[in-house]
Amino acid sequence: MNIFEAVLLGAVEGVTEFLPVSSTGHLTILEKLLGYRIDDPDITAFTVIIQSGAVLATILFLWKDIVRIVPAWVRGLFGSEHRGSLDYRFGWAVILGSVPIAIIGLLFKDSIETTLRSLWFVAGALIVWSGAMAFADHAATQVRHEEDVTWKDTLVIGVVQCLALIPGVSRSGATMSAGLLRDLDRVTVTKLSFFLSIPALLGATVLQTAEEYDNISGGVGWLNTIVATAVSFVVAYGSVTWLLRYVARHSYSLFIVYRLVVGAVLMVLLATGAIGAQ
């Protein structure tokens, strides 16, 4: 991998991480087009680790909320009189919503990093989950807002988030769809998706760094990994800002159409042998 490719992959990660189009799916496709074997340990680890740049951008974007919620959660742990606050309950809701993907991710880690990296899975997931997003977008009443979020909501959303371990589904697409079907409004489910990304993606980054340090050193290289992560941070901040403004006024139709087009084109390329699945 050269620096140009690292910058390109980092930019794609930053743009797509929080859009409901699957950042892992896009990175997997691009890595294949660049000539990499997409199920090699260093490539799968690289794909996960550079997502931490986007997560750091989210932390910066949500900083005012985080410095309000975390102290409220800590106060609630040590004082029952603080446990009725919205921020305390929201803190627990995010924690509980993050548990399912941690369990499933560890249990099926090998399959996620090998079998599910096939571009056939990516293409199929892009198309199939578009239907789920369209249904959620149409059925949503959006009568509930941020102050109405409960641990039950985030637990349901957290369970659905596990589907995002299949490249092409999209973590944000899964969480947003589940949130809409819980009758939460689009801005609330989008922000909630941001919060749930923090423990999920940072945990995955730490795990991949610890397990695949040597493979990255001998493969794509740590310099390229750090450069791609830095680029994803810068680009993701702009993407997050734009997305919240966009969903406040629009449905997810643009993303659904885009997913269908990319999925269909990828299916044609695979079926004709223009590119290989692995």
C-alpha angles and dihedrals in degrees: 000000000000129000093258091056091046091053091047093050091045091052092050090049092050094049097045106034096090099025112093093245101091117260092203090052092051093046091049092052093046093046089053092049089051089057103256125139098244097208095053111121095239093050095048090047092047090051091054099041098052088058086073088074090061090046091053088052088053092050089052091047093048095038096118090052093045095051088051098045101042096054090045090053092048092048089051092053092058101032126045091202089069097051096090094065120112092230093054091052092045090053091055090044092057092047093050091045090055096054100077097056091047091055096043092042092056095042095051100029095126095051092045091054096044121016097032092050089075111119088228088066090046093051094044093047092049090055101037096046090049086069091052091049092049091051092048092047091051097042098044117114094187091205094136125073141192094287090055096058113121135183088257090060094051093043091055091044090046092054091050089047087068089073087067088073083081105081109239098035094085123222092231091044091053096046094043093050092049091048093051090051087054085059095248117146121255097252091050095049090046093053090044089053088054092052093048091051093063101069093031098053098034090051091050091048093053091048095048093045092052095045102037103033094116094043091054091046090054095037129034091358132235094256091059091044092052092046092050090048092051092049092048089053094055096043095042093057090060091044093053092049092049095045095056091051091046098050091048088070107021142052123238092260094113092056093044093054091046092051092050092050094048092045093049094048090048091050090053092049091050095044093050093046093242088133133013124243094235 
